[in-house]
């Protein structure tokens, strides 16, 4: 039977042959997770994803969510898989079992997450956001807050959100208007309105916990005066029991282009003056807490985009192998040419190879981020922790933006492979494209990711994370040369050097009178970094696969040859386009900012 979501053989290849995640079983933290256990966990995740979650993808899209008497009703098909998801402890895969987690290595948790999000992202957003809320409490909460909320969230018994966006502020969080007023008992009255709150309410859970950004009365203006509060839908008493309703009102559910199964809510806090919350973290340090939420969310959104892409790719491959149409070009002059599977047609095969190269490169990059987290979590060497934390910081904005942009491209090509059928809603490809688009927008638009990369990450710690990243790529080039892939290594080295030149040019311009021109090219620079990271991942994969080809069994031989050929395709056919974009970045065009605003009228 054809696979319907992520390619298991490729998942195993990245986890075990490229990253060797079983090495972490030699540490105390992950001692229970040898290769056999990891494979078993991944098999269980796939079983749940395929048998229970995937069938809800189209059902959830058709059913949508409903707002009835102030409460959100999710698609009815979501209830059974949500119960199974929580019972099997998938909400907090990489967290301590004492608080409801499985304690998995992060790389393995991401591999499982790819299966779940590829099966139905709209469904997975409910437990995914719940985990993000729990992570804030685990990181910044008081002992009391942890005792009241953490296990309820990590087990999925309650839901969680992120309440940042307001209509007047949008991405300018510092312009928010929500106000917090201190009460005598240490709580705060919260008054404000939030919009675009994913999973803002649902009938999957009896209570939803909202981390809400607000400004304490008298606090400084802008981002310096923002604090973070825990605001439950139903008040939670000191003994953990549920109290009265907390004046948290769902005022609307957005009608969206995609992810119809997830409730995107507008919420009024304190409309009747009776909404209470508790401060989490320090006063006026809400932005620090926000970035803790956002970093996890951005990494999760990269995985979401990838999930859409990998499912679209699997669909396209299955379809192209079965769809008979037109003769092979080499038999066109035969007396009675017969139709062949469209995978034999050069342009269809080119499209599939573009999809394959992005999907497999993104998979490796996302799992590598998990590997970095595991290196930080298991090392006792502060220098190693600092290095891999820095790699996470600099890869995160690129992974979020590149994976979501290219995933949308992959989903678009997925429609193209189906032809006219791809444009019809009865087939799966159009929904994946619709659902995927939001990933480039929420949790910080991809343009904001570019500003973060250029404005914060590139010069972080005097450029050390960027230099460490280049060092990792150089180590892969050495590995590739050992495997006899000198020509591919040389091409990646040329791209690496050119990105270094781009970084110097755009970084210098950002600290000069050309600052606006620099930020005008920031998105293109970010895409160049993504092209380089894809080439790096493909070179790494090829370097691992090449020495195994000669002695491999028939099926594995084709797989390993495919790794080398995919790397060759990306590095020889697609990376040169990236080199052209690098020239554009170095040119630092002034036309963007010099363009008269009136000229946009037309």
N, C-alpha and C positions, 0 to 999 in steps of 0.2 A: 504494500500500500504506500502511495506517495506521501511524503511528509507534508503537513499543512502549515506548520510554523517553523521556527528556526531549525536549521540543519544540525542534527545532533552530532554528526561526525565532525563538523567544523567546530562546534562548541567544545567537544572533547579535545580537538587538536589545539585550540588556543589555551584551554585550561591546563592540559597535561603536557603537551609537547613544546609549546612556546613559553608559557609562564611557569610551568611545573608547580602548580599551586599546592600539590601534595607535600611539597617541602615544608609547608607551615605546620604539618602534623608532627614535626619534630620539635615544635615549641609547646610550652605548657598551655598556652591559650587555645590552640587548635589541635591538641593531641588526639582528639577523637575523630579527626577528619582526614583519614588516609584516602588513597585513590578509590578504593572500593566503596567507602562511605559516601564520598563525593558523588560517585556515579549513581549510587542508589538514591541520593537526595535529588539529583537532577532527573532521574527517571520518574520519581514521584511527582515532581513539579510538572513534568511534561504530561503525565497522566491526568492530573487535575486540569491543566491548561487545555488539553485537547478534548477531554471527555465532558467537562463541566462548564468551562469558561468560553471556549471558542463558539459553541452553539448560541451563546447570548450576544455575539457581536452584531449580527444583523437584527436579531430580535430586539435588542436594546435600542438600536438605531430606529427601528420602526415604532416601537412602543413609546420611547421618549420618557420624560419625567413630567409629572403633573403637580401643580400647587393647588391643594384642596384645604380650605379652612385654615390657611396659614402654615400648613405642613406639606412637605415634599414627599411625593410618592415616586420611588424609583421604578424602573421597569420590573414587572413581577418576576421575570426570568432571572433577575440578579440575586434573589433571596437565597435560593439553595446553594449556589456556588460560594456566596459570601459566608454562609454558615460553615461550609466545608473548608474554606480558605482559613477562617479563624481557628477552627478546631484543630487544623494541622499546623498551626503556629507559623503561618507564612507572613504575618503582618510585620514582625520584627525579626526577620531572618538572621541578621548579623548581630543581634543584641543578646544580652545575658539571659539564659534560661530562667533566672530568678525573677525576672520582670516580664516573662512571657515570650522570650525569644528562643531561637534555635542555636545561637552562638556560631553561625556559619562564618567562614572566611568571606570577606567582602566580595572578592572576585566570583566566588561560587554563588553568593546571593544575587549578584548582578546577572549571572547566567540564568538563574531561576526567574528573575524579574523580567528578562528578555522574553521568556516563554509566556509569562502571564500578560505582559503588556502587548505582546504580539497577538495573543488570543482575543483580548478585548481591553483596550486602554481605558475606555470610559468606565468600565467596571473597576479596573485596578486603581483608578484615581481615588476612590473612596478609602481603601486601606492605605494607599500610598501617602495621601495627605495626613491621614491619622498618624502614620509613623513619623512624619515630619513634625507634627505638633508634639508628639511624645519625645522626640529628640531634643526639642527646645527645653522641655521640662527636665529631661535627664541631664542636660548640660548646664542650665541656668537656674533651675527651680530650687526652692527651699526644701528641706526635708519634709515639711508638711505638704507642699504641693506635689512632691514625688509620691508620697504615701496616698494622697487622694486620687491622683490622676494616672500615674505612669502605667501601672499594670492594666488598668481599664482600657488605656489606649493601645498598648502593645499587644494585647490579646484581641483587639478589635471589638470588645464589648461596647465601647463608646467610640464615637467618631471624632475627627479633628480636622481643622482647617488652617488657613493662613489668611488673616484679615488685614490687608495692607492698603488696597486700592480704594480711592475715593473719586467721585465724579469730577470734582474740580481740580484734583491734584494729578490724577493719572500716574505716570511714571515719576513725577516730581514728588516723591514721598514727603519731603520736607514741607510741602504746602498743605498737608492734611489739616482738617478742621475739627476732628474728633477731640473732645475734651474729657479729661479725668479730674474729678474733684474728690479730695481726700475726705474720708469719713472718720469718725472718732474711733471706730473699732479696727482701723488699719486697712479696711477695704477702700475701694474708690467707686464713686458713681461715674458711669461711662455714658456719654452722649455723643452720637455720631452716626453717620451712614456710610456703609461700605458697598462697593459694587464688584462684580466679576469674581465672586467668591466660589471657587470650585468646591463641590461637595458641601455647600453651605448648610444643607439639611438633608435628611433622608429618613425613611422608615425602616432602614436596615438596623438602626440602633436607637436606644431610648434617649440618649443624651449626646450632644455634640459640644466639643470644647473648642473655643475660639481664642487663639492668640491675637490680640487686637492692639494695633499701634494707635496711640493717642498722646495728646500733650497735656501734662499736668498744668493746672491753672497757675500762671505766673512763670512758667518755664520759658527759656529762650526761644526765639523764633527759629524757623528752619529745622534742619536735621539735628542740631545740637540740643533741641528741647523735646525730643520724642522719647517716650517710654513705652514699654510693652506690658500688656496685662493679659491675664488668663480670665476669660469670660465664658462660663458654661451656659448652655441653653437653659438647663435646669440647675438651680443652685445646688452645690454640694456641701452638706453639713460637715462639721468637724469630725464626726464619727464615720464619714464616708457615705452616709445615707443621702438619698435624693430629697431635696427640699422643694421650694416653690418655683414656679416659672420665673425666669430672670429678665423679663422685658427685652427679650431678643426676638425680633419679629422679621420673618421673611416677607419682604414686600414685593418680590417678583422673581421670576425665573426667566433667564434670557433664552430666546429662540435663536439658535446658533446654526452656523454652516455645518458643523460636525460635532463629534462627541455628544450626540443627543442623549445618550444614556447617563451622562453625568450632569448633575444639577449645578448650573452656574447662577448663583443667587445674588440679589441685592438684599442687604440686611440693615434694618434700623435698630440701633442699640440705644436704649433709654428713651424711647419716644414718649413713655409715660413717666419718665423720671425715676424708674425703679430698677435700673440695670446696674448690677454690682460686679466688680472684678478685683483681682488681687495682682499687685505689681510682681512681675517676674524679672529678676536681675536688678540692676541699679537704676535709679531715677535718671532720666535723660540719656540712657545708654541703649535705647531701643534700636538704634541703627546697627549697633554691634550685634544685637540679638537677631535683627532682621537678616544680616549677612550670614549668620549661622543657618537660619532657615533657608535662605536663598541659595547658598552653595549646595546644600543637599538637594533642593528642588531643581537646580540647574543640571546637576548630574543626573537626576531622575528624568528630566525632560529630554536630555540627550538619549537616554535609554528608551523613552517613549517614541521619539522620532525613529530610532533604530528598529523598534518593534514593528511600527507600521511598514518600514522599508523591507524588513526581512520577510514579513508575511506577503507583501506584494510580490517580492521576488520569488518566493516559493510557489505562489499562485501562477506566476508568469511562466516559470520553468515547467510546471506540470501541464499547463495549457499548451505551451509550445511543443511539447513532446507528443501531445495527443491530437492537436488540431491539424487535419490534413487539408492542405490547400496549395495548389500550383505545383508544377513539376520542379525538380531540382534543375538549376541553371545548366548543369552539365548534360542533362538529358532533354533539353528543350527541343532539339532537332530530331528526336526519335519519332518514329512513325506514330506511336500511340503513347506519348509520355504520361506517366501516372503522377498524381499528386503525392506529395511527401509531407511529413510533419514540418511545420513551419520553422522549427529549430534548425533545419538544414539551410534556410535562406540566410545569406550573409548579413543583411541588415537586422534581421530579427536576432541573430546570434550576437551581433555587435551590441544591440540593446541589452541583451541578457548579460553580456560580459561587463557592460558598464554597471548594471545593477549588482552583479556579483562582486565586482571590485569595491564598490562603495559599501555594500552590506558587510563583507568580510573584513574590510579595513576598519570600519566603524566598530564592529564587534571586538576586534583586537584592541582598539584604543580604549573602549569603554571598560573591558575587562582589565586592561592595564591600569586604569585608574583605581579599580578595586584592589589590584595587586599592590599599588602604592599605599593604600590605606592599610593593607595587611602588613606591609613592611614597617609602617609607623607603629602599628599596634603590637608587633612582636619583637621589635628591636629594643635593646637596652642602651644602644649607642646614640647619644643625642645628635651627633653629626649626621647619622643616617636618617634619624627622624626628621631633622631639619631639611635634609635634601629631598626626601619624598613628600613632605608637606609642601615644600616649594614647588615640586613637580605637579602636585594636585592643584595648587593655586593657578599655575600658568596654563595647565591643560584645560581646566574647567570652562572658561569662557569660550575657548576654541571648540571643545567637544560639544557644548550646548548649541552653539551657533552652526558649526559645520555639519554636525550630525542631523540637525533639524532641517537645514537648508537642503542638504543633499538627499535626505530621506524624502522630502517632498518631490525632488527631481526623480528619485527612484520610483515613487508611487505614480508619478506622471508617466514615466516610461512603462510602468506596469500596465497602465491603461492602453498605451500604444501597442504593446505586444498582443493584447486581446483584440485590437482593432475596434470596430463598431460595438462589439459586445462589451468592451471595457467601459463604454460610455453609458451603459444601461444599468440601472440600479439593481436588477435581478442578479447581476454578477458582482463579486466582492470588491473589484478594484476601485470603483468610484468612491465608495465609502471610505476606503483607506486614504485616498487623496484628500477628501473633505476633512476627515478627522485629523490628518497629519498637520494641516496648515497652522493650527493654533500653537503648535510647539515652537514655531519661530517667533511667536509673539509673547506668550506669557512667561512669567518668572524672569522678566527683563527681556525686552525685544533683542533681536540679534544685533541691532545697532548699538544698544546699550552694552552688550557683551564686548563689542569692539572698543567702545570707550573705556571699559574696564581693563581690557587687555593693554591698550595703549597708555591710558592715564594712570593705572595702578600697578598692573602686573609686570609690565616690561621692565620697569626700573626698580622693582621690589628688591630690597636687600642689595642694592647696587648692581642689579642685574644677575645675581647668582642663580635664581631659578632658571632663567633663560639659558645661562651657560651650562647648568646641570642638564637641561634638556638636550642641548647640543652634544654634550658628552655622552648621553645615552644613545643618541643617534649614531655618533662616531663608533661606539662599541658595537652596534649592530652592523655597521659597514665592515668592521674587521671580521666579524663572524661570517658575513656574506663572502668576503674574499677567501676565507678558509674553505668555504663550500664551492669555490670556483665560480662565483658570480661577480667577478671583478667589474664587468661592464655595467651591471645594474648598480653596484656600489658606487661607481664613478659618477653615474648620473644623479644619484641621490646626494652625493657629496657636492656636486655642482649646485643642486637646489638648496642644500643646507647653507653653503657659502653665500648664495644670493639672498636667502632670507636674512642672514646675518647683516648683509649690506642694507637690506630694506629696514631692518630694525634700527640700525645706526642712523639712517637717513630720516625716517619718520619720527624716531625718538628725539633726535636733535631738533627737528622742526617743531615738535610739540613744546619745546622749551624756548622757542624763539618767537619773533613777530609773525611767523608763519603757522602759528598754533591752529588757526581755523582750517588752513589747507591740510595740515596733518590729520586732523580729525575728520576732514572730508574724505580722506583715503583710508581711514581706520578699518572700515568694514572689508575693504579689498585686502588690506594687510592681514587681517584676521583670516580671510579665506586662503591667502597664500600660506599661512602657518598651518592651516588645515590640510592643504594639499601636501605640504611637507610631511605632516604627521601620518597621512595615509600612505605616502611612499615609504616612510620609515617602517610602518607596520607590515606592509607587503614585503619589503626587503627582509624583515625579520622572519616572517612566515616562510618565505622562499629559502632562506638560509637554513632553516630547520628541516624543511621538506627535501631539499636537493640531495643530501647524502643518503636519504632513505629510499630513493626511487629504485635503485638497482636491485636491492634485496627484498623489496616489498611484494606482498601477494597482489594478485591481479587487481582486486577492487581498491586496495590501498595505493597501488601504483598509480592508477588513474587519479586518485585524490591528490597524491603528492605532486604528480605532473601538473595537475590543475592549479596547485598553489604557485608553482614556479611560473606557469604561463599567465596566471592572473597578475602576478607581480610584474611580469614583463609587459603585459598589456597596459597596466596603470602607469608604470614608470616610463615606457617608451611612447605610449599613445596619449595619455591624459596629463601626465606631469608637464610636458612641454607647454601646454596651455597655461599651466600655473606659472611657468617661467615668464611667459608674456605678461601675466598679471603682476609679477614682481617688478618688471620693467616699468609698468604703470605706476606702481607705488613709489618707486625711486624717483619718478618724474615729478611727483607731488604737484599735480595740476592745480592751478589757481582758478580754473574756469568755474568750479563749483560755487565758490564764494563770490566770484566777480559777476556771476550771472545776475542781471537785474531782476528783482522780484516781479516787476510788471511784465517781463518777458514770458513769465509762466502762464499768463492769461490766455495767450494764443490769438 
